[in-house]
């Protein structure tokens, strides 16, 4: 449990808007992983949450690029990793 908490400490260093997007995408990933029952998922799985994310940020008209950007940040921070196939990720 402590390791899970430590793996998210980088979020506190993000600015307010960036933190909101990070947390929203992290929530979407957690929902996808919980629903699928496995740590691996596709970009399309996260895109399925596009409408909810667009509703959270109505001023953003580039939701899919923002999702990809946040997944890259989460990957760079070690919260995610690329999966074995193109377009797949794995929750670490």
Secondary structure, 3 states (H helix, E strand, C coil): CHHHHHCCHHHHHCCHHHHHHHHHHHHHHHHHHHHHCCCEEEHHHHHCCHHHHHHHCCCCCCHHHHHHHHHHHHHHCCCEEECCCCCEEEEC
